[in-house]
Amino acid sequence: MDERKQIRQQMREQRRAQSAAQSRDMGWQASRQLQQSRIFRNSQHIALYLANDGEIDPWYIIEAVWRSGKQCYLPVLGLRPGNRLWFIPYKPDTKLINNRFGIPEPAHPRQQRSLKPQSLDLILMPLVAFDRQGNRLGMGGGFYDRSLAFLQHRHSWRKPRLVGLAYEFQQVDQLPYQSWDVPLDAIVTEQQIYLPDQVK
């Protein structure tokens, strides 16, 4: 088994060992960390996710986005060809359906307005593991990396900002890096914010 697969298996087991109450509590602590950051305060169009497979729960962040008058979005699969993510507005009354992986996402009738990631200010992403250099290990499907590959070709203007949400125990010393990996601008855990490029 290669190193990435081994890390993925180990971390997924640890994530699943967290109770729903633990996930929600640590999500609340991560929300408090994030709301104090400039990267959150300066963002108006923010994409999140709904917790799955033991991921840290971003629900308190979603509520903070709604309360602050910012626009909240969730990723959807299969809206366009190419196995890339598109983003649809998410409000308290948004109808959800399960995608092909069993993950809830907004129902997307044809007239529903969807956004490319370039139109967002901030994307809060789930992850399996991270390191302090801003490397992220995902579930292995590559959806975020394919959808955000355009960021690798930008040097000055960088939008959206990418922030990983994780439990503190998901940190490793150094992740094996692949050429297609898109690095994070920050990682938020229940304990602190890691800033590889000092983005605050």
C-alpha positions in Angstrom: 0.0 0.0 0.0 1.5 3.4 -1.0 1.9 6.1 1.6 -1.1 8.2 0.6 -3.4 5.3 0.7 -2.1 4.3 4.1 -2.6 7.8 5.5 -6.0 8.0 4.0 -7.1 4.7 5.5 -5.7 5.6 9.0 -7.2 9.1 9.1 -10.6 8.0 7.8 -10.8 5.4 10.6 -9.9 8.1 13.2 -12.5 10.5 11.7 -15.2 7.9 11.9 -14.3 7.2 15.5 -15.5 10.7 16.4 -19.1 10.8 17.6 -21.6 13.3 16.0 -21.5 15.3 19.2 -17.6 15.5 19.1 -17.7 16.5 15.4 -20.2 19.2 16.1 -18.4 20.5 19.2 -15.0 20.6 17.4 -16.8 22.2 14.4 -18.0 24.9 16.8 -14.5 25.5 18.0 -13.2 25.7 14.4 -16.0 28.1 13.6 -14.8 30.5 16.4 -11.3 30.3 15.0 -12.3 31.0 11.5 -14.7 33.9 12.2 -11.9 35.9 13.8 -9.8 35.7 10.6 -9.5 38.4 8.0 -9.9 35.8 5.2 -13.4 35.1 6.5 -14.4 38.7 7.3 -13.3 39.8 3.8 -15.2 37.1 1.9 -18.8 37.4 0.7 -19.4 34.4 -1.4 -18.4 31.3 0.6 -18.7 27.6 -0.3 -18.8 24.9 2.4 -19.8 21.3 2.5 -22.1 19.0 4.6 -20.2 16.7 6.9 -19.8 13.1 5.7 -17.7 10.1 6.6 -16.7 11.5 10.0 -15.6 14.9 8.6 -15.5 17.9 11.1 -18.9 19.4 11.0 -19.0 23.0 9.5 -22.6 23.6 10.5 -21.8 26.5 12.8 -19.8 28.1 10.1 -22.8 27.8 7.7 -25.0 29.4 10.3 -22.4 32.2 10.8 -22.4 32.8 7.0 -26.2 33.1 7.0 -26.3 35.4 10.0 -23.7 37.8 8.6 -25.6 38.3 5.3 -22.9 36.5 3.3 -23.8 34.1 0.5 -23.4 30.4 1.2 -22.9 27.7 -1.5 -22.5 24.0 -1.6 -20.7 21.9 -4.2 -22.7 19.7 -6.6 -21.5 16.9 -8.9 -22.7 16.1 -12.4 -24.1 19.5 -13.2 -21.7 19.7 -16.2 -19.5 17.1 -17.8 -15.9 16.7 -16.7 -16.1 15.5 -13.1 -15.8 19.0 -11.8 -17.6 20.8 -9.0 -20.0 23.6 -9.5 -21.5 25.6 -6.7 -25.2 26.3 -5.9 -26.6 28.8 -3.3 -27.5 27.1 0.0 -30.2 28.7 2.2 -32.1 27.3 5.2 -35.0 26.3 2.9 -32.9 24.7 0.2 -34.0 21.2 -0.8 -31.3 18.6 -0.7 -30.9 15.3 -2.6 -28.2 12.7 -2.3 -25.6 12.6 -5.0 -24.1 9.3 -6.4 -21.8 9.0 -3.3 -24.8 9.4 -0.9 -23.7 12.9 0.1 -26.5 15.6 0.3 -26.3 18.4 -2.1 -28.8 21.1 -3.3 -31.3 19.9 -5.8 -30.4 21.6 -9.1 -33.2 22.2 -11.5 -32.1 23.6 -14.8 -33.0 27.1 -13.9 -31.0 27.1 -10.7 -28.1 29.5 -10.8 -24.7 27.7 -10.5 -21.3 29.2 -10.1 -17.8 28.2 -11.2 -15.3 28.3 -8.4 -13.7 31.4 -9.9 -16.8 33.4 -8.8 -16.3 32.5 -5.1 -14.2 34.4 -2.6 -13.6 31.5 -0.2 -14.0 27.7 -0.4 -13.9 25.7 2.9 -12.9 22.2 2.0 -13.1 18.9 3.8 -9.9 16.8 3.9 -8.5 13.5 5.1 -5.0 14.8 6.2 -2.9 18.0 5.9 0.6 19.3 6.7 1.8 22.7 7.7 3.0 23.4 4.2 -0.6 23.6 3.0 -0.8 20.3 1.3 -4.2 18.5 1.5 -5.0 14.8 1.1 -8.6 14.3 0.0 -10.8 11.3 -0.5 -9.0 10.3 -3.7 -11.7 11.4 -6.3 -9.8 14.5 -7.4 -12.9 16.6 -7.7 -11.5 19.6 -5.9 -8.1 19.4 -7.6 -9.7 19.2 -11.1 -12.1 22.0 -10.3 -9.4 24.3 -8.9 -6.5 23.5 -11.2 -6.7 27.0 -12.7 -5.2 28.4 -9.5 -1.9 26.7 -10.2 -1.4 29.1 -13.2 -2.1 32.3 -11.2 0.7 34.3 -9.6 -0.8 37.6 -8.4 -4.6 37.6 -8.3 -5.8 34.5 -6.4 -9.5 33.8 -6.0 -11.0 31.9 -4.4 -9.0 31.4 -1.2 -8.9 27.8 -0.1 -9.2 26.8 3.5 -9.2 23.2 4.8 -11.3 22.3 7.8 -9.9 19.5 9.9 -9.5 18.0 13.3 -6.1 18.7 14.9 -5.3 15.0 14.8 -5.4 15.0 10.9 -2.1 16.9 10.8 0.9 14.9 9.5 4.6 16.0 9.3 4.6 16.0 5.5 2.3 14.7 2.9 3.5 13.1 -0.4 3.0 15.8 -3.0 1.6 15.2 -6.5 1.9 17.7 -9.4 -1.9 18.1 -9.6 -2.4 18.9 -5.9 -3.7 22.4 -5.3 -2.3 23.8 -2.0 -4.4 25.4 0.7 -4.1 29.0 1.8 -4.9 28.0 5.4 -6.1 25.1 7.5 -8.5 25.6 10.4 -8.8 23.1 13.2 -10.6 23.2 16.6 -7.3 24.5 18.1 -5.8 27.0 15.7 -5.4 28.4 12.2 -2.3 27.2 10.2 -1.2 29.8 7.6 1.4 28.4 5.2 1.7 31.7 3.4 0.7 33.9 6.4 -2.7 34.7 5.0 -4.8 36.1 7.9 
